[in-house]
Amino acid sequence: MALLCLRAHPPQRHLCLHGVASREHMPQSDPRAYSAMKETEGIIFDYGGTLDSRGDHWSEVIWRAYVSERAEVTREAFREAYVHAERALDRDKSIGPQDTFRDVMRKKIGLQLDYLGIYTPELHEAIGRRCYDSARECVAESAVTLHRLAEDYPLAIVSNFYGNLRAVLADFGVSHLFRAVIDSGETGIRKPDPEIFRAGLRALGITDPGKVLVVGDSVDKDILPAHSLGCRTALLPGVPWDASRPTPRLPEETVTLRSLSDLTEM
């Protein structure tokens, strides 16, 4: 499998995951990587895990907050609580279109702590604040790259979310950078269905998928469905939900990023 990798960065903690090159083991810049941007006329980004957590699955971000707050819970129990909260949020539709990410975290963490039987107002507030601050920091970091790219390309987001992604982006001060926001909670179409990416292409007004670069952190949900439409693809790998599960092999043309800022150097 040929992976197109970009400039070297300082080693990071991410491990090699079943055919997806880890950031610390990536080779020096491959000149073929420049072809990913050479013909590009628009860029579609995933949101959660890509723009707001440097490639890490959000269960990992929240778990780190639990550890930092010394919550008395095992990782296995936390994972069960994480799944419980996600299902409850989807079932009850308790996240409104005007909810910010702070609101999302309050609802999500509250459900988790209740499930675990360790709820206290102090722990609820502390974990939620850590998660919100982490996302805000990551989005601010991503915004530097997004601002540069927006000078030359129309940008869009295609994301599995709760129907409030526009409010989240506005709260973080980056909504103006995107020509379109395709939120699964609004469209009723979820990744990995390629149709949600087709909606992104239509929103950008680009008829040739080969002229669009799709950037995401998930091989299953971002890279493969976008590639099936003929889009160019770039993977931002991080800590996944389940590192023991084999990851599908990347298409040979997929660029693997060390950080989002690599896009401005291609």
Secondary structure, DSSP 4 states (H G I P E B T S, - for coil): ---EE-------SPPPBTTBPPGGG--SPPGGGGHHHHT--EEEE--TTTTSSTT--HHHHHHHHHHHTT-S--HHHHHHHHHHHHHHHHHHT---TT--HHHHHHHHHHHHHHHHT---HHHHHHHHHHHHHHHHHHHHHHHHHHHHHHTTS-EEEEE---S-HHHHHHHTT-GGG-SEEEEHHHHS--TT-THHHHHHHHHHT---GGGEEEEES-IIIIIHHHHHTT-EEEE-----S-TTSPPPPPPTT-EE-SSGGGGGG-
